[in-house]
Amino acid sequence: MTNRSLPAPRLESDRSLEFAIATRRTRRTFLPEPLTEEEVTQLLWAAQGITDPEHGLRAAPSAMESYPLELYVATAEGLWRYLPAENALEARASGDLREALRADSHDQDSITSAPVVFVFTAVYARAAAKLGPGSEPYVHMDLGHAAQNLLLQATALGLAGVPIAWIEPDRIASTLALPEDQEPLYLVPVGRPE
């Protein structure tokens, strides 16, 4: 497995933000059809992509621009970490880890029925360095902003997802061989709704 650059995200579409807000619904079953590279790119960009290259600002707000979140993509082919500054994916593991993620998440079947599972993790030390003690709630707010962006973008693309917070963070960290400073917070399986 090698790292790979992603196509540039689109900045316009045929569907309005208002349409995405009005029609966003949680879906737990998906068609087996894989997502295109362009769709995955658009979802990653909406969640954590760079929108102001000069200042490094991202699509989702972050308390004091601490950007404590890391975003991973699990597919049948492997696991990648999103690199916002490069708009690229860093190869982390080959092979399908979705079955293990399902086991680490109380056997929620949407994790294996979706062609892509986005995994949000947090590096709490980044927030603490900028915000001081008691910064943990701000990390969780950042997570909410980023996940909602991802879900609205999915809707705008004709896709759907389900946010999953009922997880075993230590088990997921082990399954994904995450660095010690990262804590898994949320899984978001995404696919074409049945």
Secondary structure as a PSIPRED ss2 file (coil, helix, strand):
# PSIPRED VFORMAT (PSIPRED V4.0)

   1 M C   1.000  0.000  0.000
   2 T C   1.000  0.000  0.000
   3 N C   1.000  0.000  0.000
   4 R E   0.000  0.000  1.000
   5 S E   0.000  0.000  1.000
   6 L C   1.000  0.000  0.000
   7 P C   1.000  0.000  0.000
   8 A C   1.000  0.000  0.000
   9 P C   1.000  0.000  0.000
  10 R C   1.000  0.000  0.000
  11 L C   1.000  0.000  0.000
  12 E C   1.000  0.000  0.000
  13 S C   1.000  0.000  0.000
  14 D C   1.000  0.000  0.000
  15 R C   1.000  0.000  0.000
  16 S C   1.000  0.000  0.000
  17 L H   0.000  1.000  0.000
  18 E H   0.000  1.000  0.000
  19 F H   0.000  1.000  0.000
  20 A H   0.000  1.000  0.000
  21 I H   0.000  1.000  0.000
  22 A H   0.000  1.000  0.000
  23 T H   0.000  1.000  0.000
  24 R C   1.000  0.000  0.000
  25 R C   1.000  0.000  0.000
  26 T E   0.000  0.000  1.000
  27 R C   1.000  0.000  0.000
  28 R C   1.000  0.000  0.000
  29 T C   1.000  0.000  0.000
  30 F E   0.000  0.000  1.000
  31 L C   1.000  0.000  0.000
  32 P C   1.000  0.000  0.000
  33 E C   1.000  0.000  0.000
  34 P C   1.000  0.000  0.000
  35 L C   1.000  0.000  0.000
  36 T C   1.000  0.000  0.000
  37 E H   0.000  1.000  0.000
  38 E H   0.000  1.000  0.000
  39 E H   0.000  1.000  0.000
  40 V H   0.000  1.000  0.000
  41 T H   0.000  1.000  0.000
  42 Q H   0.000  1.000  0.000
  43 L H   0.000  1.000  0.000
  44 L H   0.000  1.000  0.000
  45 W H   0.000  1.000  0.000
  46 A H   0.000  1.000  0.000
  47 A H   0.000  1.000  0.000
  48 Q H   0.000  1.000  0.000
  49 G C   1.000  0.000  0.000
  50 I E   0.000  0.000  1.000
  51 T E   0.000  0.000  1.000
  52 D E   0.000  0.000  1.000
  53 P C   1.000  0.000  0.000
  54 E C   1.000  0.000  0.000
  55 H C   1.000  0.000  0.000
  56 G C   1.000  0.000  0.000
  57 L E   0.000  0.000  1.000
  58 R E   0.000  0.000  1.000
  59 A C   1.000  0.000  0.000
  60 A C   1.000  0.000  0.000
  61 P C   1.000  0.000  0.000
  62 S C   1.000  0.000  0.000
  63 A H   0.000  1.000  0.000
  64 M H   0.000  1.000  0.000
  65 E H   0.000  1.000  0.000
  66 S C   1.000  0.000  0.000
  67 Y C   1.000  0.000  0.000
  68 P C   1.000  0.000  0.000
  69 L E   0.000  0.000  1.000
  70 E E   0.000  0.000  1.000
  71 L E   0.000  0.000  1.000
  72 Y E   0.000  0.000  1.000
  73 V E   0.000  0.000  1.000
  74 A E   0.000  0.000  1.000
  75 T C   1.000  0.000  0.000
  76 A C   1.000  0.000  0.000
  77 E C   1.000  0.000  0.000
  78 G E   0.000  0.000  1.000
  79 L E   0.000  0.000  1.000
  80 W E   0.000  0.000  1.000
  81 R E   0.000  0.000  1.000
  82 Y E   0.000  0.000  1.000
  83 L E   0.000  0.000  1.000
  84 P C   1.000  0.000  0.000
  85 A C   1.000  0.000  0.000
  86 E C   1.000  0.000  0.000
  87 N C   1.000  0.000  0.000
  88 A E   0.000  0.000  1.000
  89 L E   0.000  0.000  1.000
  90 E E   0.000  0.000  1.000
  91 A E   0.000  0.000  1.000
  92 R E   0.000  0.000  1.000
  93 A E   0.000  0.000  1.000
  94 S E   0.000  0.000  1.000
  95 G C   1.000  0.000  0.000
  96 D C   1.000  0.000  0.000
  97 L C   1.000  0.000  0.000
  98 R H   0.000  1.000  0.000
  99 E H   0.000  1.000  0.000
 100 A H   0.000  1.000  0.000
 101 L H   0.000  1.000  0.000
 102 R H   0.000  1.000  0.000
 103 A H   0.000  1.000  0.000
 104 D C   1.000  0.000  0.000
 105 S C   1.000  0.000  0.000
 106 H C   1.000  0.000  0.000
 107 D C   1.000  0.000  0.000
 108 Q C   1.000  0.000  0.000
 109 D C   1.000  0.000  0.000
 110 S H   0.000  1.000  0.000
 111 I H   0.000  1.000  0.000
 112 T H   0.000  1.000  0.000
 113 S H   0.000  1.000  0.000
 114 A C   1.000  0.000  0.000
 115 P C   1.000  0.000  0.000
 116 V E   0.000  0.000  1.000
 117 V E   0.000  0.000  1.000
 118 F E   0.000  0.000  1.000
 119 V E   0.000  0.000  1.000
 120 F E   0.000  0.000  1.000
 121 T E   0.000  0.000  1.000
 122 A E   0.000  0.000  1.000
 123 V C   1.000  0.000  0.000
 124 Y H   0.000  1.000  0.000
 125 A H   0.000  1.000  0.000
 126 R H   0.000  1.000  0.000
 127 A H   0.000  1.000  0.000
 128 A H   0.000  1.000  0.000
 129 A H   0.000  1.000  0.000
 130 K H   0.000  1.000  0.000
 131 L H   0.000  1.000  0.000
 132 G C   1.000  0.000  0.000
 133 P C   1.000  0.000  0.000
 134 G C   1.000  0.000  0.000
 135 S C   1.000  0.000  0.000
 136 E H   0.000  1.000  0.000
 137 P H   0.000  1.000  0.000
 138 Y H   0.000  1.000  0.000
 139 V H   0.000  1.000  0.000
 140 H H   0.000  1.000  0.000
 141 M H   0.000  1.000  0.000
 142 D H   0.000  1.000  0.000
 143 L H   0.000  1.000  0.000
 144 G H   0.000  1.000  0.000
 145 H H   0.000  1.000  0.000
 146 A H   0.000  1.000  0.000
 147 A H   0.000  1.000  0.000
 148 Q H   0.000  1.000  0.000
 149 N H   0.000  1.000  0.000
 150 L H   0.000  1.000  0.000
 151 L H   0.000  1.000  0.000
 152 L H   0.000  1.000  0.000
 153 Q H   0.000  1.000  0.000
 154 A H   0.000  1.000  0.000
 155 T H   0.000  1.000  0.000
 156 A H   0.000  1.000  0.000
 157 L C   1.000  0.000  0.000
 158 G C   1.000  0.000  0.000
 159 L C   1.000  0.000  0.000
 160 A E   0.000  0.000  1.000
 161 G E   0.000  0.000  1.000
 162 V C   1.000  0.000  0.000
 163 P C   1.000  0.000  0.000
 164 I E   0.000  0.000  1.000
 165 A C   1.000  0.000  0.000
 166 W C   1.000  0.000  0.000
 167 I C   1.000  0.000  0.000
 168 E C   1.000  0.000  0.000
 169 P H   0.000  1.000  0.000
 170 D H   0.000  1.000  0.000
 171 R H   0.000  1.000  0.000
 172 I H   0.000  1.000  0.000
 173 A H   0.000  1.000  0.000
 174 S H   0.000  1.000  0.000
 175 T H   0.000  1.000  0.000
 176 L C   1.000  0.000  0.000
 177 A C   1.000  0.000  0.000
 178 L C   1.000  0.000  0.000
 179 P C   1.000  0.000  0.000
 180 E C   1.000  0.000  0.000
 181 D C   1.000  0.000  0.000
 182 Q C   1.000  0.000  0.000
 183 E E   0.000  0.000  1.000
 184 P E   0.000  0.000  1.000
 185 L E   0.000  0.000  1.000
 186 Y E   0.000  0.000  1.000
 187 L E   0.000  0.000  1.000
 188 V E   0.000  0.000  1.000
 189 P E   0.000  0.000  1.000
 190 V E   0.000  0.000  1.000
 191 G E   0.000  0.000  1.000
 192 R C   1.000  0.000  0.000
 193 P E   0.000  0.000  1.000
 194 E C   1.000  0.000  0.000
